[in-house]
Amino acid sequence: MTMRLNDEEQDMLAGRCGSVARLALQHQLKVGAFFGAEDFVPVTQAHIMADTESLGEAGVQWLEGLADADGQARVRVPTITDPRGTDFAKASFLGQTTTMLDLERRAILAFVRLGVTMTDTCINYQTIQAPTRNEHVAFGDTGVVIYSNSVCGARSNFEGGPSALAAGLTARTPRYGFHLPAQRQATLHVRVECAPASLNEWGALGGVIGRIAGHYWAVPAIEGIERPPRSDELKHFGAAMASFGSVALFHLVGLTPEASRLRDVATADLPTFRVTRDDIEALRASYRTDNRVDVVVFSAPQLSLYELRDLAALCDGRRFTVPLLAVTSPQIKPDADRLGYAARIEAAGGTVLSGMCFYQSYAREIAEANGWKNLATNSTKLVNILGGYGYSPMLASMEECVDAAVSGTLA
């Protein structure tokens, strides 16, 4: 199928808008052809996931080549970045090498030359500018996409790093997937028979539903959650669902914007599944392999100001015997400093990091440098990922994690 191009797109393809815009559109045409897109849809924002651990030397050279290519190589819509691979102020504590940091600096410089705004956050919907209902965007981070699609009612696919950058450079993306109304209809019905309380329980519930859904095109319509969840609860819920099931969109009936009623998003013949308290406990228990704790990490997603407030309260009067890392965004860190939350966490022996993500920051090398193996966290997304980096991750509540940082064991 040949995609329809308007006059502006024809100009880009012909190189009249610069060589980088032409390369970006050529990339998007290949993506669109693969997914059967008929044309492009204009986007208002882009969000790039491109950590240097994934980019490597070749990826950074590619970015530098785009920045060097021509004077017109600038993004056309607001384009922001996912967490970076370090907090430069804490890199020596983490055990990161000069080679890692030099590669990071080069990537940042290339992005800046392309006009990208270095927000370094995976919670832009809490800190920068949340997208609005029916706003077409090109977002990369899976937690950002599922929150923006589901809670905000915006429209985005999971955009790989080159595709998200291409969307920023062209102000459009192929019209397929979750940009189409039909793709946003529910494909399964989930009845939740328990009420999650803590953030790790919300994440575990998301993980269970993600496993049930099982693939990217699955869209769960979820009933049984009566209380309107807070933003942080939805953040952990969606991030875990995306991590365990590659899900990009869910509907909470009566709560999220497209699903005032079940019939708004679902037909009567959908397969139906039940999720019980036992299902949530089974997922949590599967990440309790050893009581000994080497490090406690709050990350993935980055912490909101309210999460840091709650963590600071738990740290008062305590003294940690193992490292505790709390990762937040560059937008929130100054407020955490101003309000004293960061100082209270660090007075107990913790470390507050800004602008990075733990698993995107050479997590395996960090473990080897510091002798970390058993890791406790309240992030269901993080436990699902870190086994692949050589950790034995354990899922617990924020309170249990802080207790573990004091005692060195998880009760």
C-alpha positions in Angstrom: 0.0 0.0 0.0 1.3 3.5 -0.9 0.5 6.1 1.7 -1.2 9.3 0.6 0.9 12.4 1.0 -0.2 16.0 1.2 1.7 18.9 -0.4 3.8 19.5 2.7 4.7 15.8 3.0 5.6 15.7 -0.7 8.0 18.7 -0.1 9.6 16.9 2.8 10.1 13.7 0.7 11.6 15.8 -2.1 14.1 17.3 0.3 12.8 20.8 0.1 12.6 21.0 3.9 16.1 19.7 4.4 17.8 16.3 4.3 17.0 15.4 7.9 13.2 15.9 7.4 13.5 13.8 4.2 15.2 11.0 6.1 12.6 11.2 8.9 9.7 11.0 6.5 11.3 8.1 4.6 11.6 6.2 7.9 8.0 6.9 8.8 6.8 5.8 5.3 8.4 2.4 6.0 6.7 2.2 9.4 3.4 3.2 7.9 3.7 0.6 5.1 4.5 -2.1 7.6 1.3 -1.3 9.7 -0.9 -0.6 6.7 -1.4 3.1 7.4 -3.2 5.0 4.6 -1.8 8.5 5.5 -0.2 10.5 8.3 -1.9 12.2 11.2 -0.5 15.5 12.6 0.9 15.3 16.1 1.3 18.1 18.7 4.0 16.5 20.9 6.7 13.9 20.8 8.5 12.0 23.5 11.8 10.2 22.8 13.0 7.1 24.6 16.7 6.9 23.7 19.0 6.0 26.6 22.7 5.8 25.8 22.9 2.2 27.1 20.6 1.2 24.2 22.0 3.7 21.7 25.6 2.7 22.2 28.4 4.3 20.1 26.6 3.7 16.8 23.4 5.2 17.9 25.0 8.3 19.3 27.0 8.7 16.1 23.7 8.5 14.2 22.2 11.3 16.3 25.3 13.4 15.8 25.1 12.9 12.1 21.5 14.2 12.0 22.6 17.2 14.1 25.4 17.9 11.6 23.4 17.2 8.4 21.9 20.6 7.6 20.8 23.9 9.2 17.1 23.0 9.0 17.4 19.9 11.2 15.1 21.1 14.0 12.0 19.5 15.5 8.7 21.1 14.4 6.6 20.3 17.5 7.6 20.2 21.2 9.8 17.2 21.6 10.9 16.0 25.0 13.1 13.2 26.4 12.7 10.1 28.6 15.1 9.7 31.5 18.7 9.8 30.7 21.4 7.2 31.6 22.7 9.0 34.7 22.4 11.8 37.2 25.8 13.4 36.6 25.9 14.7 40.2 25.7 11.1 41.6 27.5 9.2 38.8 30.6 8.4 41.0 28.3 7.0 43.8 26.6 4.8 41.2 29.9 3.5 39.9 29.4 4.7 36.3 32.5 5.1 34.2 33.9 8.0 32.3 33.1 6.3 29.0 29.4 6.0 30.0 29.3 9.7 31.0 31.0 10.9 27.8 28.6 9.0 25.6 25.7 10.6 27.6 27.1 14.1 27.1 27.4 13.6 23.4 23.9 12.3 23.1 22.5 15.3 25.0 24.4 17.7 22.9 23.1 16.2 19.7 19.5 16.3 20.9 19.9 19.9 22.0 21.2 20.8 18.5 18.1 19.1 17.0 15.9 21.3 19.2 14.8 18.6 21.6 13.9 19.8 25.1 15.9 17.7 27.6 13.1 17.0 30.2 14.6 13.6 31.1 11.3 12.3 32.5 9.0 9.3 32.2 6.2 11.1 34.0 5.7 14.1 31.7 1.9 13.7 32.2 2.5 14.7 35.9 5.2 17.3 35.3 5.3 18.9 31.8 2.1 19.1 29.9 -0.4 16.2 30.0 -2.0 15.5 26.6 -5.7 16.1 26.3 -8.5 13.8 25.0 -8.2 13.0 21.3 -4.9 14.8 21.1 -2.6 12.9 18.7 0.9 12.5 20.0 4.0 10.4 19.4 5.2 9.1 22.7 7.9 6.4 23.3 8.0 5.3 27.0 5.5 2.5 27.5 4.3 3.9 30.9 3.8 7.4 29.3 1.8 5.9 26.4 -0.5 3.8 28.5 -1.2 6.6 30.9 -1.7 9.2 28.1 -4.0 6.9 26.1 -6.0 5.6 29.0 -6.2 8.3 31.7 -5.9 11.4 29.4 -7.7 9.9 26.4 -4.9 11.0 24.0 -3.9 8.9 21.0 -0.4 7.4 20.6 1.3 4.2 19.7 4.4 3.0 21.3 7.0 4.9 19.2 10.5 3.6 19.1 13.3 6.1 19.5 13.9 6.8 15.8 10.1 7.0 15.1 9.5 9.4 18.0 12.3 11.6 16.8 11.0 11.4 13.2 7.6 12.5 14.5 9.2 15.5 16.2 11.1 16.4 13.0 8.0 16.1 10.7 5.1 16.9 13.1 3.3 13.8 12.1 3.1 10.0 12.5 1.6 7.2 10.4 -2.2 6.9 11.1 -2.5 3.3 12.4 -3.1 1.5 15.7 -4.3 3.6 18.6 -4.7 6.7 16.4 -7.8 4.9 14.9 -11.1 4.8 16.9 -11.7 1.2 16.0 -8.4 0.1 17.6 -9.4 1.7 20.9 -12.4 -0.6 21.5 -12.0 -3.2 24.2 -11.0 -6.7 23.3 -11.5 -8.3 26.7 -13.5 -7.6 29.9 -11.9 -7.9 33.3 -13.8 -7.9 36.6 -11.6 -7.0 39.5 -12.8 -8.5 42.8 -10.5 -6.7 45.2 -9.5 -3.2 46.1 -5.8 -2.4 45.8 -4.5 -0.1 48.5 -0.7 0.5 48.3 1.2 1.5 45.1 2.8 -2.0 44.8 -0.7 -3.5 45.0 -1.9 -1.3 42.2 1.2 -2.3 40.2 0.6 -6.0 40.9 -3.0 -5.7 39.7 -1.7 -4.1 36.5 0.8 -6.9 36.1 -1.9 -9.5 36.5 -4.2 -7.8 34.0 -1.2 -7.4 31.6 -0.5 -11.1 31.7 -4.1 -11.8 31.0 -4.2 -9.4 28.1 -0.9 -10.7 26.7 -0.2 -8.6 23.7 0.0 -5.0 22.3 -3.3 -4.9 20.5 -5.3 -6.2 23.6 -7.5 -3.5 25.2 -8.9 -4.4 28.6 -12.2 -2.9 29.8 -12.0 -3.2 33.6 -14.8 -3.1 36.1 -14.9 -3.4 39.9 -12.7 -0.5 40.8 -15.1 1.8 42.6 -12.9 4.5 44.1 -11.3 7.0 41.7 -7.6 6.1 41.7 -5.0 8.8 42.3 -2.6 9.7 39.6 0.3 7.8 41.3 -1.9 4.7 41.6 -2.8 4.9 37.9 0.9 5.5 37.1 2.0 2.2 38.7 -1.1 0.3 37.5 -0.5 1.3 33.8 3.3 1.0 33.9 3.0 -2.6 35.2 0.3 -3.5 32.7 2.4 -2.3 29.8 5.5 -4.1 31.2 3.8 -7.4 31.8 1.5 -7.4 28.7 2.7 -4.8 26.2 -0.7 -3.1 26.7 -1.0 0.4 25.4 -4.6 1.2 26.4 -7.0 0.2 29.1 -10.5 1.4 30.1 -11.7 1.7 33.7 -15.4 1.7 33.3 -17.0 4.8 34.9 -13.6 6.4 35.5 -11.5 6.9 32.3 -12.7 9.3 29.7 -13.7 7.0 26.9 -15.6 4.5 29.1 -18.4 6.2 31.0 -20.3 2.9 30.5 -19.1 -0.5 29.5 -21.1 -0.4 26.2 -19.2 2.8 25.2 -16.1 0.7 24.6 -17.2 -3.0 24.6 -19.5 -5.4 22.9 -21.5 -7.9 24.9 -19.6 -11.0 23.6 -16.1 -10.1 24.9 -14.2 -12.8 26.8 -14.4 -12.1 30.5 -11.8 -12.7 33.2 -11.8 -12.4 37.0 -9.0 -11.0 39.1 -9.0 -11.8 42.8 -6.9 -10.9 45.8 -5.2 -14.3 45.5 -4.1 -13.4 42.0 -2.4 -10.2 43.2 -0.8 -12.0 46.2 0.5 -14.7 43.9 2.3 -12.2 41.7 3.7 -10.4 44.7 4.9 -13.7 46.3 6.6 -14.7 43.1 9.1 -11.9 43.7 10.0 -12.8 47.2 13.0 -15.2 46.8 15.3 -14.1 49.7 14.9 -11.9 52.7 18.4 -10.4 52.5 18.4 -7.0 50.8 21.5 -5.3 49.2 19.8 -2.2 47.8 16.4 -0.5 47.9 15.2 1.3 44.8 12.2 3.5 44.1 12.2 4.1 40.3 10.3 3.1 37.1 8.3 5.3 37.0 10.0 8.3 38.5 8.6 9.5 41.8 6.1 12.3 42.1 6.3 15.0 44.7 3.7 13.2 46.8 5.6 9.9 46.6 8.7 11.7 47.8 6.7 13.4 50.6 5.5 10.0 51.8 8.9 8.5 51.5 10.5 11.4 53.5 8.0 10.8 56.3 9.0 7.2 56.5 12.7 8.1 56.7 12.4 10.5 59.6 14.4 9.2 62.6 15.7 6.2 60.7 19.2 5.2 59.7 19.8 2.9 56.7 22.3 0.1 56.7 21.9 -0.6 52.9 21.7 2.0 50.1 18.2 3.4 49.3 17.8 5.2 46.0 14.8 7.4 45.2 14.6 8.5 41.5 12.6 11.5 40.4 12.4 14.0 37.5 14.4 17.2 37.1 11.1 19.1 37.3 10.2 17.6 40.8 13.7 17.5 42.3 13.9 21.3 43.0 10.5 21.2 44.8 11.7 18.2 46.8 14.8 20.2 47.8 12.8 23.3 48.6 10.2 21.4 50.7 12.9 19.5 52.5 11.8 16.0 51.3 15.2 15.2 49.7 17.1 16.3 52.7 15.0 14.1 55.0 15.6 11.1 52.8 19.3 11.7 52.6 19.6 12.4 56.3 18.6 8.8 56.8 21.3 7.6 54.4 19.3 7.6 51.2 20.2 9.1 47.8 17.8 11.1 45.7 18.6 11.0 42.0 17.3 13.2 39.3 16.6 12.8 35.6 17.5 9.1 35.2 15.8 5.7 35.4 17.5 2.9 37.3 17.1 0.2 34.7 18.2 2.5 31.8 21.4 3.6 33.7 23.7 0.6 33.1 21.9 -1.4 35.9 24.0 -4.5 35.4 27.3 -2.6 35.6 26.0 -0.6 38.6 25.3 -4.0 40.4 28.8 -5.3 39.6 30.4 -2.1 40.8 28.5 -2.0 44.1 28.0 -5.7 44.8 24.2 -5.5 44.6 22.2 -8.6 43.9 19.0 -8.6 46.0 16.9 -5.5 45.3 13.7 -4.4 47.0 11.3 -2.0 45.4 7.6 -1.1 45.4 7.6 -0.9 41.5 6.0 -3.9 39.8 7.4 -2.7 36.5 10.9 -2.7 37.9 10.8 -6.2 39.3 9.6 -7.5 35.9 12.6 -5.9 34.2 15.5 -6.3 36.6 15.8 -10.1 36.5 17.3 -9.6 33.0 20.0 -7.4 34.5 21.2 -10.0 37.0 19.3 -8.9 40.0 17.0 -10.9 42.3 14.2 -8.3 42.6 11.6 -8.3 45.4 8.3 -6.5 45.5 7.1 -4.9 48.6 5.3 -1.8 49.9 7.1 1.5 50.4 6.9 1.0 54.1 8.4 -2.5 53.9 11.2 -1.3 51.6 12.2 1.5 54.0 12.2 -1.0 56.9 14.4 -3.2 54.7 16.8 -0.4 54.2 17.2 -0.1 57.9 17.5 -3.8 58.8 19.0 -5.2 55.6 16.2 -7.8 55.4 12.7 -7.8 54.0 10.2 -9.1 56.5 
